[in-house]
Amino acid sequence: MHVVTLAQKAVVGTPNPPVQKGTGGYADWVIVSIHGLKTYLNLPYRRLLEVLHEMPRVARIMELEMAQPPDFTTVCVRIQQLKMPLWRDFLRLSAELHDTGEIQAIDATGMDRIAASQHYAKRTNYTFKAVKTTALIDCKTGTILDIHCSMKQPHDSQIAWQLLTRNLEKLSILTADKGYDWELLRHKLRS
């Protein structure tokens, strides 16, 4: 199962045992694997854990005892605790499974805080006004090669240099809109 292999590679060093009784709970690679499986099957966590109970082969690959599967709330809390570099490594490893083309595109989108309910905002101490997400995408396959999220709303050209520097070996032809039109950025990319 690709998701388990990718999750184990995304964790720095030797992957921890899947379940650490007492203090550790579930290893990061198990939580990332469960999230990947949830995304692949397009199921909510509660339903996924029920389905996982009926998939003993998949549970064995993740070294989980399905007599006592992880509670969905445990999975949700642990996913929120995982740091962005782990998710970025997981994204990078999954992008390597695709044969990318020679044209890549970069663009940003935003989400206003208004989209979240006021009850949720108060309950989670939701203090930012908006999130800006920039994605680098391969045009041939539609694969997301990298992503950058910010709550400070920096200019597109500043985010672009940071994002593109991490992916220079993957770039051949880059397309972008007018927000990325910065002379220094073009000069740096050409050199």
N, C-alpha and C positions, 0 to 999 in steps of 0.2 A: 504494500500500500504506500503510494508516493508521499502522502501527507505525513505519515509517521517518520519516514526517512528524512524528509525536508525539515520537519520540526526538530528532530534530533541533531541535524547539522546546524540549524539556526542557533541552538543553545551553545554557548561558548564552552569549550572543553568537553570532557566526557559527560554524556547525559546521566543525570541522577537516576537512581532506581525509581520506577513509576510511582510507587506509593511509599511515603516515608512516615511510618506510624509515629504518632505522638506529636512532634513539633512541625515537621515539614509539610505534611499534606501531600498533594499531588505535585509531581515534577512539572516544570514549565513545559517540557516537550509533550507531556500528556494533555495539558490544557490547550496548547496550540493545536495538537492533533484533533482534539474534540471540536475545537472551533472550525478547523478546516473541514472536518466531516459534516458539521452543521451547515456550513456554507455550500458544500457540494450537494448535499441531500435537500437543501432548502427547507430545513425543519427548525422549529423553535427548540431551545435546549431541553425543555421538559419532554417533548416528544422524541427528540434524538436519543436521550438516555433510555427511554422505553424501547426504541428500535434497536439500540446498541445491545440491550439485553437479549434480543432475538438474533444477534449477529455474533455468535461465539468466536468465529475465526478472527473477525476484526478486533474483538475485545482481547483475544490472545495476543495479537500483534502489538496492542498497546499495553499488554501485560496487566490488564485490569481484571479484578475479580467481580463478575457481574452478579454474584449473590448479594453484594452490597455496592451498587454503582455509586459514583459520586452524585451528590445532590445537585440539582440544577443551580441552586443559589451559590453553592461552593464554586462551581465552574464560572458563574457570572462574576463573582467577587475576584477570583484569581485572574480572570482575563483583564479586569481593570487594573490589577497590580503589575502586570507585565509591562516592561519599558519599551519605548518606541524602537530602539536599536534591534531588539529581538524580532519585532514585527517586520522591520525593514529587511533584515537578513532573510526572514522567511519569504518575503515578497521577491527579493533578489533571486533566491534559490528556485522559487517556482517559475520565475520569468525565464530562467535558464533552460527550462524544459521545452521552450518554443524556439523554432527557427525564425528569428526575426528578419525583417526586411531591411532595406537600406534607408527608409524614410521614417523619422521619428517626429512626434509633435509634442509640444509643451503648452499647457494652458492652465489657468487657475479658475476656481469658482469659489463662491462664498456662501455661508449659511448664517442668517441672522438669528440672534437669540430669540426673536419674536416667534420663531417656529417652535420653540420649546414651551411647554405649558408652564404657567406661573407657579403652580404647585410643585412641579419638578424642579424648577429653578430655585425656589426657596429651600426645598428639602435637601438638595445637593450642594447648596452654597455656590450656585452657578453665577459667577461674577463677570465673565467676559461677555462682550456685546456681539461678537461675530467670530467665525472661524474661516480662515482662508486656506483652501486646499489647492496645491499645485501638483499636477500629475505629468509625468513623462511617459508617453505611450508609443508603442510601435504601431505604425499605420497598417502594416500588412496583416498582423495577427490580432490587433486590438489589445495586446498584452500590456498591462501596466508595468513599466520597468522600474519606476521609482515614484515616490510621493513625498510631499512636504506639507506639513500642517502648521499653521501659525495663528495665534490669537492677536497678534500685534499689527496685522495688516501692512507688512512691508511691501515695497514696490516690486512688481513682477521681475524686473531685471535683476534685482538683488537676490531674490530666491532662485532665479534661473541659474546664476553662476554657481551657487552652492549645490544645486541639484545636478547640474550638468557635469561638474567636476567629478562627482562620484561615478559618472557613467560615460566618461569620454571614450572608452574603448568600444562602447556599443553604438556610438553615433557616427553616421555617415552624412546624412542630409537631415537638417533640423528645420521644422516649420514652426512658426509662432505668429501670434498676432502683433499688433502695433505696440502693445504694452511691454514687449521685450526688445523694442528697438532702442538699443543703447550701443553707441559706437565702441565703447571699451569692451563690452560683452562680445560683440562680433569680432573684434581684434583678437581677444583672448582665445576664442574658439578657433579662429583660423590658425593661430600659431600653435 
